[in-house]
Amino acid sequence: MFANYLIGLREGLEAALVVVILVAYLVKIQRRDLLPGIWLGVALAGTLSLGFGALLTYGTHGLTFEAQEAIGGSLSLIAVGLVTWMVFWMARTAKNMRGELHGRVDRHLAGGGRGLVVVAFLAVGREGLETALFIWSAVQATGSTTQPILGATLGLASAVVLGWMFYRGMLRINLSKFFTWTGGMLIIVAAGVLSYGIHDLQEAGILPGLNSLMFDVSAAVPPSSWYGTLLKGTVNFSPATTWLEGIAWLLYTIPTMTLFIRQSVRRAPAPAPATVQPSIPQGVS
């Protein structure tokens, strides 16, 4: 459940920061009349994400086992690609997000602010689609619906609370460090999803080597044990891993983590903790 909480928290916080920055800036320049457009974009993005999640959940019913495994494996690979892109993108843009969003708002003000609906929709919708796809992959991997959804819901709820605290100026946090640490953890989580996606494609008969095991520690780490469940829920560890799964895990984790660490080291530290300060009077909503 921790992995799903982490993905919900991080994706939700990215979306919440976008909304907070947009709302705070409109309040600051006294354009509250445009706030409904922001909330409309957020609502549309939420609806799209829920619809996409429902499509993933119910769209494969009636298909053969091999077809379901092929779709599940392919979508897991797509989820890994999206999460990896998101980790590196946020590492590059976290410090400049506010200035970029302010520029977008200024450009759309000339057109009556209608474009702000699109800005909010695209920013929040992107995070929502990534979250839906990643959580669906986690449900397929663990075979449990309750824990992944509960973890993601708690993560999203935490992100909403943090966003509200940012807006009110009640919380100061170094966002660069936050996204660096969570990015590193998500790379490990994504590696587990990649491994399981490979396993799905092997069960579908698309990839070979289903019965060729790299290791089998099921006796030492029973899947039904609490620690087996913990490893499965956090890093998607499988006690019986095929050679293709293990090689894919290594070929993804080592270079991706190396590049991420190098990028994080090269990035100059922020002079002060990053925070969202709308500069509005206390008590004004």
LINKA-V479481 format. One line per field, one symbol per residue. burial: 1 if it has 9 or more other C-alpha atoms within 8 Angstrom, else 0. Layout:
# LINKA-V479481
burial->???
This chain:
# LINKA-V479481
burial->101111111111111111111111111100100110111111111101110111010000000001111101111110110111001101100110000011011001000011111111111110111111111111111100000111111111111101111111101101110111011101111111111111111111001011001101110011100001101111111011111011011001100110010001000000001111110000000
